[in-house]
């Protein structure tokens, strides 16, 4: 008798979590990763942002009432090289001093019926430039896991100016990929 009661309790908890509107935020821990990949002399090079936050207001009954906000401390960028990290801090690249934060904020989230796949439409503010962005992502509430990736171009945001503008050494296309474990707020 004890086993069915435990199973029912677990099922009720899952259904309650999955069926009500809730606010989630990033749970600090090793599961979280926000990375970007560019090409240098046609070879992929990956860096990470070590400090970012996520707030996800989810209404599973009405995806259009959901909202996603991601804030990134740009100066936490790490490309695993002291010299490169020093270079990307400067005005030609991220310009940490003038633009310490990047923000993605949605205006619309569209759910795909019967799946955990969604599209978030919004704007990405990076280095003082606001550009529209459509972000495909998956949300698995039972695992508290938010994952996605998208492509953008660094030139759209004025990243890689000066001697790097139009330079073939660093590719314009940037792949951004994230994985984040969230926790529900009370």
C-alpha positions in Angstrom: 0.0 0.0 0.0 2.9 2.3 0.8 4.3 2.1 -2.8 1.1 3.3 -4.6 0.7 6.2 -2.1 4.3 7.3 -2.8 3.8 7.1 -6.6 0.5 9.1 -6.3 2.2 11.7 -4.2 5.1 12.0 -6.7 2.6 12.2 -9.6 0.5 14.9 -7.9 3.7 16.9 -7.2 4.7 16.6 -10.9 1.3 17.6 -12.1 1.1 20.6 -9.8 4.5 21.8 -11.0 3.7 21.3 -14.6 0.2 22.7 -14.6 0.4 26.1 -12.8 1.9 29.4 -13.7 5.3 29.8 -12.0 8.4 31.9 -11.8 11.7 30.2 -12.2 15.2 31.5 -11.9 18.7 30.2 -12.3 19.9 27.8 -9.6 23.6 28.3 -9.1 25.6 25.2 -9.8 27.8 23.2 -12.3 24.9 22.4 -14.6 24.7 25.9 -16.0 26.6 26.9 -19.1 26.4 29.8 -21.5 28.9 29.5 -24.3 29.7 31.2 -27.5 31.6 29.8 -30.5 33.3 31.8 -33.2 35.9 30.9 -35.8 39.5 32.1 -35.7 41.3 31.4 -39.0 38.4 29.0 -39.8 38.9 27.0 -36.6 36.0 27.0 -34.0 37.0 28.7 -30.7 34.6 28.5 -27.7 34.3 30.9 -24.8 31.9 31.0 -21.9 30.1 33.7 -19.9 30.6 32.6 -16.3 28.1 35.0 -14.7 24.5 35.2 -16.0 21.0 35.1 -14.6 17.7 33.9 -15.9 14.1 34.6 -14.9 11.5 32.6 -16.6 7.8 33.2 -15.9 6.0 30.2 -17.2 2.3 29.6 -17.8 2.1 26.1 -19.3 -1.6 26.6 -20.2 -0.9 29.7 -22.2 2.7 30.0 -23.6 2.0 33.5 -24.9 1.7 34.6 -21.2 5.2 33.4 -20.5 8.2 35.6 -20.3 12.0 35.0 -20.4 14.7 37.4 -19.3 18.4 36.6 -19.5 21.1 39.0 -18.1 24.7 38.4 -18.8 27.7 40.1 -17.0 29.7 40.5 -20.2 33.0 40.9 -18.3 32.7 37.3 -17.1 33.5 36.2 -20.7 36.4 33.7 -20.7 38.0 32.3 -23.8 40.6 30.3 -21.9 43.4 32.6 -22.9 44.8 35.5 -20.8 45.7 37.5 -24.0 42.4 36.9 -25.7 40.4 37.7 -22.5 42.4 41.0 -22.3 41.6 41.8 -25.9 37.9 41.1 -25.8 37.6 43.5 -22.8 38.5 46.4 -25.0 36.5 48.9 -27.1 36.9 46.9 -30.4 35.2 43.9 -28.8 32.9 43.8 -25.9 34.0 47.1 -24.2 33.4 45.9 -20.7 33.8 49.4 -19.2 31.0 51.0 -21.1 28.7 48.0 -21.6 29.0 45.6 -18.6 25.7 43.8 -19.2 23.9 42.1 -22.1 20.1 41.4 -21.9 17.8 39.2 -23.8 14.1 40.0 -23.1 11.1 38.4 -24.8 8.0 40.0 -26.2 6.5 36.6 -27.2 6.9 32.9 -26.5 5.3 30.4 -28.8 4.9 26.8 -27.6 4.9 23.8 -29.8 1.9 21.7 -28.9 2.7 18.4 -27.2 6.5 19.0 -27.0 8.9 20.8 -24.7 10.1 23.0 -27.7 9.4 26.7 -27.8 10.4 29.9 -29.7 11.1 33.1 -27.8 10.9 36.2 -29.8 12.5 39.3 -28.3 15.5 41.6 -28.4 19.1 41.1 -27.5 20.8 44.2 -26.1 24.6 43.9 -26.5 27.2 46.6 -26.5 24.5 49.3 -26.6 22.8 47.8 -29.7 19.4 46.3 -29.6 18.6 43.6 -32.3 15.6 41.3 -32.7 16.3 37.7 -31.9 14.3 34.5 -32.2 15.5 31.9 -29.7 14.5 28.2 -30.1 14.7 26.5 -26.7 13.4 23.5 -24.8 11.9 23.7 -21.3 11.6 20.5 -19.3 9.9 21.4 -16.0 10.2 17.9 -14.5 14.0 18.3 -14.9 14.0 22.1 -14.3 16.1 22.3 -17.4 16.2 25.1 -20.0 18.3 24.6 -23.1 18.8 26.2 -26.4 21.0 27.6 -29.1 21.0 30.2 -31.8 23.2 31.9 -34.4 23.9 35.6 -34.6 26.5 37.9 -36.2 29.0 39.9 -34.1 29.0 42.8 -36.6 25.3 43.4 -35.9 26.4 44.5 -32.4 29.6 46.3 -33.3 31.7 43.6 -31.9 35.1 43.2 -33.6 35.6 46.7 -34.9 38.8 48.6 -35.7 41.4 46.3 -37.3 39.0 43.4 -36.8 36.1 44.8 -38.8 35.7 42.9 -42.1 38.8 40.9 -41.1 38.6 37.3 -42.3 40.7 36.0 -39.4 37.7 36.1 -37.0 34.4 34.9 -38.5 31.3 37.0 -38.2 28.9 34.2 -37.3 28.6 33.4 -33.6 26.9 30.3 -32.2 25.4 30.8 -28.7 24.4 27.7 -26.7 23.1 27.5 -23.2 22.0 24.9 -20.6 20.5 26.1 -17.3 19.0 24.4 -14.3 16.3 26.5 -12.7 14.5 26.6 -9.4 11.0 27.6 -8.8 10.4 30.7 -6.7 7.9 30.5 -3.9 
